[in-house]
Amino acid sequence: MLEGNKVIITVALNGGMQQDRDGAVIPKQPVEIGEAAARCHEAGAAMVHVHARGPDGKNSGDKAIYSEIIREIRKRSPVLVQTTNGIGVRRDPRTGQFHWPSDDERLGILEIDPPQDVFGIAAGSADFHNPEGGYPTETPYVNSPELLKATIKSVYERGSALEYEVVEASSLHRLMRYADEGLFDKDRDNVWLLHGGGFGATPPVARNMIFNIDEGLRLFPKAIVGVTGTGHFMFKAATLGIAMGCDLVRVGFEDGIHLPDGSVARDNADMVRAAVQIARLYGATPATVEEARARFRIA
């Protein structure tokens, strides 16, 4: 955990496929996202993770929409903004089939004006199955070596931080191979690993996440360690991460809508407040935006 027993709370505000349900209202348009980000910052979040939606409320990879989202967020709060290369998947209304954007489209999200603060990408390909996040069927989620390597090179060259989303240990060994090939230094102190439970075929159980966390630190001993989970496992994962002294926990509507007691959150800020309460049980407090910047090693 950060110096002073601090934990970075990040909020995945909307995802690409999540829709309003059971009283949970998902922010979709730039102004809604900006307002939601400000409420989350006030509640204790240092960072928000965002996906763009078009006027129809569906997932979009449009850079202009991302730019508008960032402007709306920064009008209202200093919270850090994170985007990922997981953008633009659309479902054909006739067949129900998913259509994924090209690597070039996904790399385009690295070039937004105004720029995002930090970045993220899945460290490996996976079967993305997350009913709580809007993916009710098995969905092949491909991250090519070319996409991952180009993202790593670009993000580190601009002096920012890159979150690697890890759902299984094989992704860690893929990253280690790239480090051995000279793409990046495994000992840099802002290698950022987000360990997830419940995504795809990854079991939402503590022992799986504990193994991945330990393996990640064995390979990348100075890493920033974060945790996240889907659905009803979200706050179990957050509790596990805080208890283990991880640097970061991620909550939010992208991955599920339920609070620790099983009730439905009405707003992402409800989830932030729940994470703050859990942190306090372990003597931890939310990191400020400035403290998060320092840990990510960004200006």
For each residue, the residues with C-beta under 8 A, 3 or more apart:
1: 5 6 7 242 245 246 247 284
2: 5 6 7 8 247 287 291 295
3: 6
4: 285
5: 1 2 282 283 284 285
6: 1 2 3 284 285 286 287 291
7: 1 2 241 242 246 247 248 249 279 284 285 286 287
8: 2 46 47 226 247 248 249 286 287 291 292 295
9: 44 45 46 47 248 249 251 272 275 276 279 286 287
10: 45 46 47 48 49 82 226 248 249 250 251 252
11: 37 40 45 47 48 49 250 251 252 268 271 272
12: 15 48 49 228 250 251 252 253 254 255
13: 27 33 36 37 40 48 49 50 51 252 253 254 268
14: 18 26 27 28 33 36 50 51 53 252 253 254
15: 12 18 26 51 133 134 253 254 255
16: 51 53 59 86 87 88 89 134 254
17: 59 89 91 133 134 135
18: 14 15 26 133 134 253 254 257
19: 26 57 134
20: 24 25 26
21: 24 257
22: 257 264
23: 264 266
24: 20 21 253 257 264 265 266
25: 20 266 267
26: 14 15 18 19 20 253
27: 13 14 32 33 35 36 253 268
28: 14 32 33 53 57
29: 32 33 53 55 57
30: 33 34 65 68 69 71 72
31: 34 35 72
32: 27 28 29 35 36
33: 13 14 27 28 29 30 36 37 50 69 72 73
34: 30 31 37 38 69 71 72 73 75 76
35: 27 31 32 38 39 72 76
36: 13 14 27 32 33 39 40 48 267 268 269
37: 11 13 33 34 40 41 48 50 73 76 77 79 81
38: 34 35 41 42 73 76 77 79
39: 35 36 42 43 267 268 269
40: 11 13 36 37 43 44 45 48 79 268 269 272
41: 37 38 44 45 46 48 77 78 79 289
42: 38 39 77 269
43: 39 40 269 272 273 276
44: 9 40 41 272 273 275 276 286
45: 9 10 11 40 41 48 79 272 286
46: 8 9 10 41 79 80 286 287 288 289 291 292
47: 8 9 10 11 79 80 81 82 117 118 289 292
48: 10 11 12 13 36 37 40 41 45 73 79 80 81 82
49: 10 11 12 13 82 83 84 120 250 252 254
50: 13 14 33 37 66 69 73 81 82 83
51: 13 14 15 16 59 83 84 86 87 254
52: 59 60 61 62 65 66 69 87
53: 14 16 28 29 56 57 58 59 60 65
54: 57 58 59 60 62 65
55: 29
56: 53
57: 19 28 29 53 54
58: 53 54 90
59: 16 17 51 52 53 54 87 88 89 90
60: 52 53 54 65 87 88
61: 52 87 88 101 105 106 108 109
62: 52 54 65 66
63: 66 67 108 109 111 112
64: 67 68
65: 30 52 53 54 60 62 68 69
66: 50 52 62 63 69 70 83 109 112 116
67: 63 64 70 71 112 113 114
68: 30 64 65 71 72
69: 30 33 34 50 52 65 66 72 73 81
70: 66 67 73 74 81 112 114 115 116
71: 30 34 67 68 74 75 114
72: 30 31 33 34 35 68 69 75 76
73: 33 34 37 38 48 50 69 70 76 77 79 81
74: 70 71 77 78 81 114
75: 34 71 72
76: 34 35 37 38 72 73
77: 37 38 41 42 73 74
78: 41 74 289
79: 37 38 40 41 45 46 47 48 73 289
80: 46 47 48 117 118 289 292 293 296
81: 37 47 48 50 69 70 73 74 116 117 118
82: 10 47 48 49 50 116 117 118 119 120 163
83: 49 50 51 66 87 109 112 116 119 120
84: 49 51 87 109 119 120 121 122 163 165
85: 106 107 109 110 119 120 121 122 143 147 151
86: 16 51 89 106 120 121 122 141
87: 16 51 52 59 60 61 83 84 101 105 106 109
88: 16 59 60 61 100 101 105 106
89: 16 17 59 86 98 99 100 101 139
90: 58 59 98 99
91: 17 96 97 98 99
92: 95 96 97 98 99
93: 96
94:
95: 92
96: 91 92 93
97: 91 92
98: 89 90 91 92 139
99: 89 90 91 92
100: 88 89 142
101: 61 87 88 89 105 106
102: 105 106
103: 106 107 144 146 147 150
104: 107 108
105: 61 87 88 101 102 108
106: 61 85 86 87 88 101 102 103 109 147
107: 85 103 104 110 147 150 151 154
108: 61 63 104 105 111
109: 61 63 66 83 84 85 87 106 112
110: 85 107 119 151 154 155
111: 63 108
112: 63 66 67 70 83 109 115 116
113: 67
114: 67 70 71 74
115: 70 112
116: 66 70 81 82 83 112 119
117: 47 80 81 82 160 293 296 298
118: 47 80 81 82 160 161 162 163 296 298
119: 82 83 84 85 110 116 151 155 160 161 162 163
120: 49 82 83 84 85 86 162 163 164 165 194
121: 84 85 86 143 147 148 151 162 163 164 165
122: 84 85 86 125 126 141 143 164 165 167 171
123: 143 148 164 165 166 171 172 174 175
124: 143 166 167 168 170 171 174
125: 122 140 141 142 143 144
126: 122 141 167 168 199 200 201 202
127: 138 139 140 141 200 201
128: 135 138 139 140 141 199 200
129: 135 136 137 138 139 199 200 201
130: 133 134 135 198 199 200 230 231 255
131: 134 135 136 231
132: 198 230 231 232 255 256 257 258
133: 15 17 18 130 230 254 255 256
134: 15 16 17 18 19 130 131
135: 17 128 129 130 131 139
136: 129 131
137: 129
138: 127 128 129 200
139: 89 98 127 128 129 135
140: 125 127 128
141: 86 122 125 126 127 128 200
142: 100 125
143: 85 121 122 123 124 125 147 148
144: 103 125 147 148
145: 148 149
146: 103 149 150
147: 85 103 106 107 121 143 144 150 151
148: 121 123 143 144 145 151 152 174 178
149: 145 146 152 153 178 183
150: 103 107 146 147 153 154
151: 85 107 110 119 121 147 148 154 155 162
152: 148 149 155 156 162 178 183 184
153: 149 150 156 157 183
154: 107 110 150 151 157 158
155: 110 119 151 152 158 160 161 162
156: 152 153 159 160 162 184 188
157: 153 154
158: 154 155
159: 156 297 298 299
160: 117 118 119 155 156 296 298
161: 118 119 155 190 192 224 296 297 298
162: 118 119 120 121 151 152 155 156 192
163: 82 84 118 119 120 121 192 193 194 226
164: 120 121 122 123 171 175 191 192 193 194
165: 84 120 121 122 123 194 196
166: 123 124 169 171 172 193 194 195 196 212 216
167: 122 124 126 171 195 196 199 200 202
168: 124 126 171 202 212
169: 166 172 173 211 212 215
170: 124 173 174
171: 122 123 124 164 166 167 168 174 175
172: 123 166 169 175 176 193 212 215 216 219 220
173: 169 170 176 177 219
174: 123 124 148 170 171 177 178
175: 123 164 171 172 178 179 219 220
176: 172 173 179 180 186 219 220
177: 173 174 180 181
178: 148 149 152 174 175 181 183 184
179: 175 176 182 183 184 185 186 220
180: 176 177 186
181: 177 178
182: 179
183: 149 152 153 178 179
184: 152 156 178 179 188 191
185: 179 188
186: 176 179 180 191 219 220
187: 220 221 222
188: 156 184 185 191 222
189: 222 224 297
190: 161 224 295 296 297
191: 164 184 186 188 220 222 223 224
192: 161 162 163 164 223 224 226 296
193: 163 164 166 172 213 216 220 223 224 225 226
194: 120 163 164 165 166 226 227 228 248 250
195: 166 167 209 212 213 216 225 226 227 228 241
196: 165 166 167 199 202 209 227 228 229 230 237
197: 202 203 204 205 208 209 227 228 229 230 233 237
198: 130 132 202 203 204 229 230 231 233 237
199: 126 128 129 130 167 196 202 230
200: 126 127 128 129 130 138 141 167
201: 126 127 129
202: 126 167 168 196 197 198 199 208
203: 197 198 208
204: 197 198 229 230 231 233 236 237
205: 197 208 209
206: 209 210 236 240
207: 210 211
208: 197 202 203 205 211 212
209: 195 196 197 205 206 212 213 227 237 240
210: 206 207 213 214 240 244
211: 169 207 208 214 215
212: 166 168 169 172 195 208 209 215 216
213: 193 195 209 210 216 217 225 227 244 246
214: 210 211 217 218
215: 169 172 211 212 218 219
216: 166 172 193 195 212 213 219 220 223 225
217: 213 214 220 221 223 225
218: 214 215 221
219: 172 173 175 176 186 215 216
220: 172 175 176 179 186 187 191 193 216 217 223
221: 187 217 218
222: 187 188 189 191
223: 191 192 193 216 217 220
224: 161 189 190 191 192 193 247 248 295 296
225: 193 195 213 216 217 241 246 247 248
226: 8 10 163 192 193 194 195 241 246 247 248 249 250
227: 194 195 196 197 209 213 237 238 240 241 246 248 249 250
228: 12 194 195 196 197 234 237 238 249 250 251 255
229: 196 197 198 204 233 234 235 236 237 238 255 256
230: 130 132 133 196 197 198 199 204 233 234 255 256
231: 130 131 132 198 204 234 255 256 258
232: 132 235 236 256 258 262
233: 197 198 204 229 230 236 237 256
234: 228 229 230 231 237 238 251 255 256 258 271
235: 229 232 238 239 251 259 260 274 275 278
236: 204 206 229 232 233 239 240
237: 196 197 198 204 209 227 228 229 233 234 240 241 249
238: 227 228 229 234 235 241 242 249 250 251 275 278
239: 235 236 242 243 278
240: 206 209 210 227 236 237 243 244
241: 7 195 225 226 227 237 238 244 246 248 249
242: 1 7 238 239 245 246 249 278 279 282 284
243: 239 240 282
244: 210 213 240 241
245: 1 242
246: 1 7 213 225 226 227 241 242 249
247: 1 2 7 8 224 225 226 295
248: 7 8 9 10 194 224 225 226 227 241
249: 7 8 9 10 226 227 228 237 238 241 242 246 275 279
250: 10 11 12 49 194 226 227 228 238 255
251: 9 10 11 12 228 234 235 238 255 268 271 272 274 275
252: 10 11 12 13 14 49 255 268 271
253: 12 13 14 15 18 24 26 27 256 257 265 268 271
254: 12 13 14 15 16 18 49 51 133
255: 12 15 130 132 133 228 229 230 231 234 250 251 252
256: 132 133 229 230 231 232 233 234 253
257: 18 21 22 24 132 253 264 265
258: 132 231 232 234 262 263 264 265
259: 235 262 263 264 265 270 271 274
260: 235 274 278
261:
262: 232 258 259
263: 258 259
264: 22 23 24 257 258 259
265: 24 253 257 258 259 268 270 271 274
266: 23 24 25 270
267: 25 36 39 270
268: 11 13 27 36 39 40 251 252 253 265 271 272
269: 36 39 40 42 43 272 273
270: 259 265 266 267 273 274
271: 11 234 251 252 253 259 265 268 274 275
272: 9 11 40 43 44 45 251 268 269 275 276
273: 43 44 269 270 276 277
274: 235 251 259 260 265 270 271 277 278
275: 9 44 235 238 249 251 271 272 278 279 286
276: 9 43 44 272 273 279 280 285 286
277: 273 274 280 281
278: 235 238 239 242 260 274 275 281 282
279: 7 9 242 249 275 276 282 284 285 286
280: 276 277 283 284 285
281: 277 278
282: 5 242 243 278 279
283: 5 280
284: 1 5 6 7 242 279 280
285: 4 5 6 7 276 279 280
286: 6 7 8 9 44 45 46 275 276 279
287: 2 6 7 8 9 46 291 292 295
288: 46 291 292
289: 41 46 47 78 79 80 292 293
290: 293 294
291: 2 6 8 46 287 288 294 295
292: 8 46 47 80 287 288 289 295 296
293: 80 117 289 290 296 298 299
294: 290 291 297
295: 2 8 190 224 247 287 291 292
296: 80 117 118 160 161 190 192 224 292 293
297: 159 161 189 190 294
298: 117 118 159 160 161 293
299: 159 293
